[in-house]
Amino acid sequence: MKFKFSDLLCALQEAVDQARITSESQHLQLLKNFFEPSDDGKTFRTKNVTVEVPANTNDKNDTRSLTVPLITLMPLNSLNIDEVKVDFEARLNFSANPEAKKALADGGPVDVSSTDEAQKFVSMLDIELKRHGTFSRSTPVKVSLTFKAADPPEGLSKLNDHMNRDLN
């Protein structure tokens, strides 16, 4: 099966994006379990439970009621996708660019230091994935792709810091 390497990268990027979107949706759904809309529908309030706890008195049967936000009693797990690494074997062919062909033939890495160079390089590359344990011809290469999450925009970080200060 032959196709453009850029198509493979786009498909992998789309898969990573969909995984992130799914994770975000699950977080939003989880929050709906612990918050409910207020009467005006514009704000949310916590869902609370009342628990009886021993009072701090000499009488061992003395208790007091505490109203506790339900979310504080639940173990919350969060899936955050910081990095995705994909390793596979493939046969690569260049439709052009003799320098890239030579670098790959020599076994060295092909360095693309700018986004424009990377896009140009990837657009010239055809790929054949292994089928049924063998390749149709030539020697495969090991391909390792890593998708890393970028830092959030500075404005968003400042907004989050401000909200965290307000909560304390």
C-alpha positions as CSV (number, residue, x, y, z in Angstrom):
1,M,0.0,0.0,0.0
2,K,1.7,3.2,-1.2
3,F,0.6,6.8,-0.4
4,K,2.0,10.2,0.4
5,F,3.9,10.5,3.7
6,S,2.2,13.9,4.2
7,D,-1.2,12.0,4.1
8,L,0.0,9.7,6.9
9,L,1.1,12.6,9.0
10,C,-2.2,14.4,8.5
11,A,-4.1,11.2,9.5
12,L,-2.0,10.7,12.6
13,Q,-2.4,14.4,13.5
14,E,-6.2,14.0,13.1
15,A,-6.2,10.9,15.3
16,V,-4.3,12.9,18.0
17,D,-6.7,15.8,17.7
18,Q,-9.7,13.5,18.0
19,A,-8.2,11.8,21.1
20,R,-7.8,15.3,22.7
21,I,-11.3,16.3,21.8
22,T,-12.7,13.0,23.3
23,S,-10.7,13.7,26.5
24,E,-12.0,17.2,26.7
25,S,-15.6,16.0,26.2
26,Q,-15.2,13.4,29.0
27,H,-14.0,16.1,31.3
28,L,-17.0,18.3,30.5
29,Q,-19.3,15.4,31.1
30,L,-17.6,14.6,34.4
31,L,-18.1,18.2,35.5
32,K,-21.8,18.0,34.7
33,N,-22.0,15.2,37.3
34,F,-20.8,17.5,40.1
35,F,-22.3,20.9,39.1
36,E,-25.9,22.0,38.3
37,P,-27.2,25.1,36.7
38,S,-28.5,27.8,39.0
39,D,-32.0,29.2,38.7
40,D,-30.9,31.9,36.2
41,G,-29.1,29.3,34.0
42,K,-26.1,31.5,33.7
43,T,-24.0,30.1,36.6
44,F,-23.4,26.7,38.1
45,R,-23.4,25.6,41.7
46,T,-21.8,22.5,43.2
47,K,-23.9,19.4,43.9
48,N,-23.5,18.9,47.7
49,V,-24.1,16.0,50.1
50,T,-24.6,16.3,53.8
51,V,-22.5,14.0,56.0
52,E,-22.6,13.4,59.7
53,V,-19.2,13.5,61.4
54,P,-18.3,13.1,65.0
55,A,-18.4,16.4,66.9
56,N,-15.4,17.6,68.8
57,T,-17.1,17.2,72.2
58,N,-16.8,14.8,75.1
59,D,-20.0,13.0,74.2
60,K,-19.0,10.2,71.7
61,N,-22.5,10.1,70.3
62,D,-22.5,13.8,69.5
63,T,-22.3,14.5,65.7
64,R,-22.5,17.5,63.5
65,S,-23.6,17.9,59.9
66,L,-21.3,19.1,57.2
67,T,-22.3,20.1,53.7
68,V,-19.6,19.0,51.3
69,P,-19.3,19.5,47.6
70,L,-19.6,16.0,46.0
71,I,-16.6,16.7,43.7
72,T,-14.3,16.8,46.8
73,L,-15.2,13.2,47.7
74,M,-14.5,11.6,44.4
75,P,-11.2,10.5,42.9
76,L,-10.9,12.4,39.7
77,N,-8.6,11.1,37.0
78,S,-7.5,13.3,34.2
79,L,-6.2,12.2,30.9
80,N,-3.9,14.8,29.5
81,I,-2.2,14.1,26.2
82,D,1.3,15.6,26.4
83,E,3.0,13.4,23.9
84,V,2.2,10.7,21.4
85,K,4.9,8.6,19.9
86,V,4.4,6.4,16.8
87,D,7.0,3.9,15.7
88,F,6.7,1.8,12.6
89,E,8.7,0.3,9.7
90,A,8.2,1.6,6.2
91,R,9.8,1.9,2.8
92,L,10.3,5.6,1.8
93,N,10.7,6.9,-1.8
94,F,11.5,10.4,-2.8
95,S,9.7,11.8,-5.9
96,A,12.4,14.5,-6.1
97,N,15.2,16.2,-4.1
98,P,18.6,14.4,-4.6
99,E,20.0,15.7,-1.3
100,A,17.3,14.1,0.7
101,K,17.7,10.8,-1.3
102,K,21.4,10.8,-0.6
103,A,21.0,11.6,3.2
104,L,18.5,8.8,3.5
105,A,20.6,6.4,1.5
106,D,23.7,7.2,3.7
107,G,21.6,6.2,6.7
108,G,21.8,9.7,8.3
109,P,18.9,11.6,9.6
110,V,17.4,14.2,7.3
111,D,17.5,17.5,9.2
112,V,14.7,20.0,8.3
113,S,15.3,22.9,10.6
114,S,12.4,25.1,9.5
115,T,8.7,24.4,9.0
116,D,8.9,25.3,5.3
117,E,11.7,22.8,4.8
118,A,9.8,20.1,6.7
119,Q,6.7,20.7,4.6
120,K,8.7,20.6,1.4
121,F,10.5,17.4,2.5
122,V,7.4,15.6,3.6
123,S,5.5,16.5,0.4
124,M,8.2,14.8,-1.7
125,L,8.1,11.6,0.2
126,D,6.1,8.5,-0.7
127,I,5.7,5.7,1.9
128,E,4.9,2.0,1.7
129,L,3.8,0.3,4.9
130,K,4.6,-3.3,5.6
131,R,2.0,-5.8,4.6
132,H,1.9,-9.4,5.6
133,G,5.4,-9.2,7.2
134,T,7.4,-8.2,4.1
135,F,8.0,-5.3,1.8
136,S,7.7,-5.6,-2.0
137,R,11.3,-4.5,-2.5
138,S,14.2,-2.6,-0.9
139,T,15.1,-2.2,2.7
140,P,12.6,-0.6,5.2
141,V,13.5,2.2,7.5
142,K,12.3,2.7,11.1
143,V,10.2,5.7,11.4
144,S,9.6,7.4,14.7
145,L,7.1,10.3,14.9
146,T,6.5,12.3,18.1
147,F,3.6,14.7,18.6
148,K,4.2,17.0,21.5
149,A,1.6,19.3,23.1
150,A,2.5,23.0,22.9
151,D,2.4,25.3,25.9
152,P,-0.9,27.1,26.2
153,P,-1.0,30.7,25.0
154,E,0.3,33.2,27.5
155,G,-3.1,35.0,27.9
156,L,-4.8,31.7,28.8
157,S,-2.1,30.9,31.4
158,K,-2.5,34.3,33.0
159,L,-6.3,33.8,33.1
160,N,-5.9,30.4,34.7
161,D,-3.5,31.9,37.3
162,H,-5.9,34.6,38.1
163,M,-8.8,32.2,38.5
164,N,-6.7,29.9,40.8
165,R,-5.8,32.9,43.0
166,D,-9.5,33.8,43.3
167,L,-10.3,30.2,44.4
168,N,-7.8,30.3,47.3
